[in-house]
Amino acid sequence: MTTIYLMRHGQTYFNLWHKIQGGVDSSLTEKGINLAKEMGRYFNENNIHFDKAYASTAL
């Protein structure tokens, strides 16, 4: 069976400022960085590994 994980980026400064993003990179906030680390720990603790990863491209 194939398992697919869908993830969104963590909080960015544009999220805080209610700005549209997509074509411009916006750095993660401290909260966004902590969320990313938390997900990394979750995957490690649950022995989840990926054969493939896909990401949308920045414009």
mmCIF file of the C-alpha atoms, coordinates in Angstrom:
data_MODEL
# 
_entry.id   MODEL 
# 
loop_
_atom_site.group_PDB 
_atom_site.id 
_atom_site.type_symbol 
_atom_site.label_atom_id 
_atom_site.label_alt_id 
_atom_site.label_comp_id 
_atom_site.label_asym_id 
_atom_site.label_entity_id 
_atom_site.label_seq_id 
_atom_site.pdbx_PDB_ins_code 
_atom_site.Cartn_x 
_atom_site.Cartn_y 
_atom_site.Cartn_z 
_atom_site.occupancy 
_atom_site.B_iso_or_equiv 
_atom_site.pdbx_formal_charge 
_atom_site.auth_seq_id 
_atom_site.auth_comp_id 
_atom_site.auth_asym_id 
_atom_site.auth_atom_id 
_atom_site.pdbx_PDB_model_num 
ATOM 1  C CA . MET A 1 1  ? 0.000  0.000  0.000  1.00 0.00 ? 1  MET A CA 1 
ATOM 2  C CA . THR A 1 2  ? 1.222  3.501  -0.829 1.00 0.00 ? 2  THR A CA 1 
ATOM 3  C CA . THR A 1 3  ? 0.997  6.215  1.808  1.00 0.00 ? 3  THR A CA 1 
ATOM 4  C CA . ILE A 1 4  ? 1.018  9.839  0.728  1.00 0.00 ? 4  ILE A CA 1 
ATOM 5  C CA . TYR A 1 5  ? 1.835  12.677 3.125  1.00 0.00 ? 5  TYR A CA 1 
ATOM 6  C CA . LEU A 1 6  ? 0.715  16.190 2.209  1.00 0.00 ? 6  LEU A CA 1 
ATOM 7  C CA . MET A 1 7  ? 2.419  19.021 4.020  1.00 0.00 ? 7  MET A CA 1 
ATOM 8  C CA . ARG A 1 8  ? 2.312  22.774 3.900  1.00 0.00 ? 8  ARG A CA 1 
ATOM 9  C CA . HIS A 1 9  ? 5.150  25.072 4.835  1.00 0.00 ? 9  HIS A CA 1 
ATOM 10 C CA . GLY A 1 10 ? 5.320  26.433 8.358  1.00 0.00 ? 10 GLY A CA 1 
ATOM 11 C CA . GLN A 1 11 ? 4.335  29.976 9.238  1.00 0.00 ? 11 GLN A CA 1 
ATOM 12 C CA . THR A 1 12 ? 6.140  32.687 7.263  1.00 0.00 ? 12 THR A CA 1 
ATOM 13 C CA . TYR A 1 13 ? 6.413  36.440 7.767  1.00 0.00 ? 13 TYR A CA 1 
ATOM 14 C CA . PHE A 1 14 ? 4.082  36.976 4.803  1.00 0.00 ? 14 PHE A CA 1 
ATOM 15 C CA . ASN A 1 15 ? 1.490  34.861 6.645  1.00 0.00 ? 15 ASN A CA 1 
ATOM 16 C CA . LEU A 1 16 ? 1.761  37.213 9.623  1.00 0.00 ? 16 LEU A CA 1 
ATOM 17 C CA . TRP A 1 17 ? 1.487  40.298 7.424  1.00 0.00 ? 17 TRP A CA 1 
ATOM 18 C CA . HIS A 1 18 ? -1.469 38.836 5.445  1.00 0.00 ? 18 HIS A CA 1 
ATOM 19 C CA . LYS A 1 19 ? 0.467  39.156 2.172  1.00 0.00 ? 19 LYS A CA 1 
ATOM 20 C CA . ILE A 1 20 ? 0.033  36.886 -0.827 1.00 0.00 ? 20 ILE A CA 1 
ATOM 21 C CA . GLN A 1 21 ? 3.046  34.703 -1.428 1.00 0.00 ? 21 GLN A CA 1 
ATOM 22 C CA . GLY A 1 22 ? 4.041  32.219 -4.062 1.00 0.00 ? 22 GLY A CA 1 
ATOM 23 C CA . GLY A 1 23 ? 6.347  34.036 -6.429 1.00 0.00 ? 23 GLY A CA 1 
ATOM 24 C CA . VAL A 1 24 ? 8.513  35.428 -3.638 1.00 0.00 ? 24 VAL A CA 1 
ATOM 25 C CA . ASP A 1 25 ? 10.265 33.591 -0.835 1.00 0.00 ? 25 ASP A CA 1 
ATOM 26 C CA . SER A 1 26 ? 9.315  34.630 2.667  1.00 0.00 ? 26 SER A CA 1 
ATOM 27 C CA . SER A 1 27 ? 11.391 33.380 5.578  1.00 0.00 ? 27 SER A CA 1 
ATOM 28 C CA . LEU A 1 28 ? 9.891  31.156 8.216  1.00 0.00 ? 28 LEU A CA 1 
ATOM 29 C CA . THR A 1 29 ? 9.080  32.756 11.535 1.00 0.00 ? 29 THR A CA 1 
ATOM 30 C CA . GLU A 1 30 ? 10.356 31.215 14.759 1.00 0.00 ? 30 GLU A CA 1 
ATOM 31 C CA . LYS A 1 31 ? 6.992  29.431 15.000 1.00 0.00 ? 31 LYS A CA 1 
ATOM 32 C CA . GLY A 1 32 ? 7.403  28.124 11.431 1.00 0.00 ? 32 GLY A CA 1 
ATOM 33 C CA . ILE A 1 33 ? 10.890 26.825 12.197 1.00 0.00 ? 33 ILE A CA 1 
ATOM 34 C CA . ASN A 1 34 ? 9.638  25.097 15.349 1.00 0.00 ? 34 ASN A CA 1 
ATOM 35 C CA . LEU A 1 35 ? 6.761  23.492 13.414 1.00 0.00 ? 35 LEU A CA 1 
ATOM 36 C CA . ALA A 1 36 ? 9.209  22.137 10.820 1.00 0.00 ? 36 ALA A CA 1 
ATOM 37 C CA . LYS A 1 37 ? 11.435 20.705 13.565 1.00 0.00 ? 37 LYS A CA 1 
ATOM 38 C CA . GLU A 1 38 ? 8.391  19.153 15.248 1.00 0.00 ? 38 GLU A CA 1 
ATOM 39 C CA . MET A 1 39 ? 7.405  17.402 12.015 1.00 0.00 ? 39 MET A CA 1 
ATOM 40 C CA . GLY A 1 40 ? 10.969 16.140 11.592 1.00 0.00 ? 40 GLY A CA 1 
ATOM 41 C CA . ARG A 1 41 ? 10.870 14.660 15.093 1.00 0.00 ? 41 ARG A CA 1 
ATOM 42 C CA . TYR A 1 42 ? 7.473  13.074 14.351 1.00 0.00 ? 42 TYR A CA 1 
ATOM 43 C CA . PHE A 1 43 ? 8.791  11.357 11.234 1.00 0.00 ? 43 PHE A CA 1 
ATOM 44 C CA . ASN A 1 44 ? 11.928 10.173 13.041 1.00 0.00 ? 44 ASN A CA 1 
ATOM 45 C CA . GLU A 1 45 ? 10.060 8.911  16.116 1.00 0.00 ? 45 GLU A CA 1 
ATOM 46 C CA . ASN A 1 46 ? 7.592  7.004  13.923 1.00 0.00 ? 46 ASN A CA 1 
ATOM 47 C CA . ASN A 1 47 ? 10.316 5.611  11.660 1.00 0.00 ? 47 ASN A CA 1 
ATOM 48 C CA . ILE A 1 48 ? 8.770  7.265  8.599  1.00 0.00 ? 48 ILE A CA 1 
ATOM 49 C CA . HIS A 1 49 ? 11.069 7.454  5.592  1.00 0.00 ? 49 HIS A CA 1 
ATOM 50 C CA . PHE A 1 50 ? 10.394 8.699  2.084  1.00 0.00 ? 50 PHE A CA 1 
ATOM 51 C CA . ASP A 1 51 ? 11.287 7.113  -1.227 1.00 0.00 ? 51 ASP A CA 1 
ATOM 52 C CA . LYS A 1 52 ? 10.273 10.236 -3.142 1.00 0.00 ? 52 LYS A CA 1 
ATOM 53 C CA . ALA A 1 53 ? 9.426  13.837 -2.357 1.00 0.00 ? 53 ALA A CA 1 
ATOM 54 C CA . TYR A 1 54 ? 7.778  16.414 -4.584 1.00 0.00 ? 54 TYR A CA 1 
ATOM 55 C CA . ALA A 1 55 ? 7.492  20.150 -4.108 1.00 0.00 ? 55 ALA A CA 1 
ATOM 56 C CA . SER A 1 56 ? 5.908  22.946 -6.060 1.00 0.00 ? 56 SER A CA 1 
ATOM 57 C CA . THR A 1 57 ? 8.295  25.304 -7.769 1.00 0.00 ? 57 THR A CA 1 
ATOM 58 C CA . ALA A 1 58 ? 8.689  28.950 -6.879 1.00 0.00 ? 58 ALA A CA 1 
ATOM 59 C CA . LEU A 1 59 ? 7.755  31.298 -9.704 1.00 0.00 ? 59 LEU A CA 1 
# 
